[in-house]
Amino acid sequence: MNITSTLLLAFAMSTDAFAAAIGKGATLHKPHFREALKTGLIFGVIEGITPLVGWALGKAAAIYVTEWDHWIAFVLLFVLGARMIYAGFSTPDAPEEEKPNSHSFWVLAITGFATSIDAMAVGAGLAFVNVNIVSTSITIGLATMLMVTIGVMLGRVIGAKVGKRAEALGGLILIGIGSVILVEHLGLAA
């Protein structure tokens, strides 16, 4: 794989994390760059590790990874998305100053893992081609870190305009991402 292909793959792998990051940033009280960078780092590390795991599993037994990855991603993203939608509509808009200043590590890690399941499947696929999996994984992780950091800061702007409903919108985005992954892997897309 050449550098252009690697970069295109890396940014393609980061798009779902970018969408989730917009939702995460929208639910925070004026997130600072440090919070955005922390979120980007967590997502980037996870997104960089999962292709390595997928590659290792692909070397051992690719059929098991590709057979269930879409269901795992769909369920995780659906549950997280439904929780965000519920929170977005169950409580009235909090004043901007009452929004949390950050998300917990575990919320970010679970969301990062859910949006990186497809990277694990890509890693499994890369096990069958001549590719430097370490440099590819690092590139995917760095692209994700960049896109998520930008996404959180973009969410800051969106959150100030749409209030608490931004969390529900973020939940819909996560469910949409999970649904697209499921539809693509089940071959239902036209």
C-alpha positions in Angstrom: 0.0 0.0 0.0 1.4 3.4 -0.9 1.3 6.6 1.2 -1.8 8.0 -0.6 -3.7 4.8 0.0 -2.7 4.7 3.6 -3.8 8.4 4.2 -7.1 7.8 2.5 -7.7 4.7 4.5 -6.8 6.6 7.7 -9.1 9.5 7.1 -11.9 7.1 6.0 -11.5 5.2 9.3 -11.8 8.4 11.3 -15.1 9.7 9.9 -17.4 7.9 12.3 -15.2 8.9 15.2 -15.4 12.5 13.9 -19.2 12.4 13.9 -19.3 11.0 17.4 -16.9 13.7 18.6 -19.2 16.4 17.3 -21.9 15.0 19.5 -19.5 14.7 22.5 -18.4 18.3 22.1 -21.9 19.6 21.8 -22.9 18.1 25.2 -20.1 19.9 27.1 -19.9 23.3 28.6 -17.6 25.2 26.2 -15.0 22.5 25.9 -11.5 23.8 25.8 -8.8 22.6 23.4 -7.3 20.5 26.2 -10.5 18.5 26.5 -10.8 18.1 22.7 -7.2 16.9 22.6 -7.8 14.4 25.4 -10.8 13.1 23.6 -8.8 12.9 20.3 -6.0 11.1 22.1 -8.3 8.5 23.6 -10.1 7.9 20.3 -6.8 7.9 18.3 -5.1 5.4 20.5 -8.0 3.0 20.4 -8.5 3.5 16.6 -4.7 2.9 16.2 -4.7 -0.3 18.3 -7.8 -2.0 16.8 -6.3 -2.5 13.3 -3.4 -4.2 15.0 -5.8 -6.5 16.9 -7.7 -7.1 13.7 -4.6 -7.9 11.8 -3.4 -10.4 14.4 -6.9 -12.0 14.5 -6.9 -11.9 10.7 -3.7 -13.9 10.6 -5.2 -16.4 13.0 -8.9 -16.6 11.9 -10.3 -13.8 9.8 -13.7 -15.4 9.4 -14.6 -15.0 13.1 -13.7 -11.3 13.1 -15.6 -10.4 9.9 -18.5 -12.5 10.8 -19.4 -10.6 14.0 -17.7 -7.2 13.8 -20.7 -5.4 12.3 -23.1 -6.8 15.0 -20.8 -5.7 17.8 -20.4 -2.2 16.3 -24.1 -1.9 15.8 -25.1 -3.0 19.3 -22.5 -0.8 21.0 -23.4 2.3 18.9 -27.1 1.7 19.2 -27.0 1.4 23.0 -24.8 4.5 23.4 -26.9 6.4 20.9 -30.2 5.5 22.6 -28.7 6.6 25.9 -27.8 9.9 24.4 -31.2 10.4 22.8 -32.9 9.6 26.1 -30.7 12.0 28.0 -31.3 14.7 25.3 -35.1 14.5 25.7 -35.5 13.4 29.3 -34.3 16.5 31.0 -34.8 20.2 30.1 -32.0 22.2 28.6 -29.4 22.9 31.3 -28.0 26.4 31.4 -24.6 26.4 29.5 -22.8 26.8 32.8 -24.3 23.6 34.2 -23.1 21.3 31.4 -20.2 19.1 32.3 -16.7 20.3 31.5 -15.6 16.8 30.4 -16.7 13.3 29.7 -15.4 10.4 31.8 -12.5 8.3 30.4 -14.8 5.3 30.3 -17.5 7.0 28.3 -14.9 8.2 25.8 -13.2 4.8 25.7 -16.4 2.9 25.0 -17.5 5.3 22.3 -14.0 5.2 20.8 -14.1 1.4 20.8 -17.6 1.3 19.3 -16.5 3.6 16.4 -13.3 1.6 15.8 -14.8 -1.8 15.3 -14.6 -1.2 11.5 -10.9 -0.5 11.9 -10.5 -4.0 13.4 -12.2 -5.5 10.4 -9.9 -3.5 8.1 -6.9 -4.8 10.1 -8.2 -8.3 9.5 -8.4 -7.6 5.8 -4.9 -6.1 5.7 -3.6 -9.4 7.1 -3.9 -10.8 3.6 -2.1 -8.1 1.7 1.5 -6.8 1.8 1.3 -3.9 4.2 3.3 -2.5 7.1 0.5 -2.8 9.7 2.4 -0.8 12.3 2.8 2.3 10.2 -0.7 2.0 8.8 -2.1 1.7 12.4 -0.1 4.7 13.5 -1.4 6.7 10.6 -5.0 5.7 11.4 -4.6 6.7 15.0 -3.1 10.1 14.2 -5.8 10.9 11.6 -8.5 9.9 14.2 -6.9 12.0 16.9 -6.9 15.0 14.5 -10.4 14.5 13.3 -11.8 13.9 16.8 -10.1 17.0 18.2 -11.6 19.1 15.4 -15.0 17.4 16.0 -15.1 18.2 19.7 -14.3 21.8 19.0 -16.9 21.9 16.2 -19.4 20.4 18.6 -18.7 23.3 20.9 -20.1 25.7 18.3 -23.0 23.5 17.5 -23.8 22.8 21.2 -24.1 26.5 21.9 -26.7 26.9 19.1 -28.9 23.8 19.7 -28.6 23.2 23.4 -29.5 19.9 25.1 -31.0 18.5 21.8 -27.4 18.3 20.5 -27.0 15.2 22.7 -30.0 13.6 21.1 -28.6 14.5 17.7 -25.3 12.9 18.6 -27.2 9.8 19.7 -29.0 9.7 16.3 -25.6 10.1 14.6 -24.2 7.1 16.5 -27.2 4.9 15.7 -26.9 6.0 12.1 -23.2 5.0 12.0 -24.0 1.7 13.5 -26.9 1.1 11.1 -24.7 1.9 8.1 -22.0 -0.5 9.3 -24.7 -3.2 9.7 -26.3 -2.6 6.4 -23.0 -2.5 4.5 -21.8 -5.7 6.1 -25.0 -7.6 5.6 -24.9 -6.6 1.9 -28.3 -4.7 2.0 -26.9 -1.5 0.5 -27.7 -1.0 -3.2 
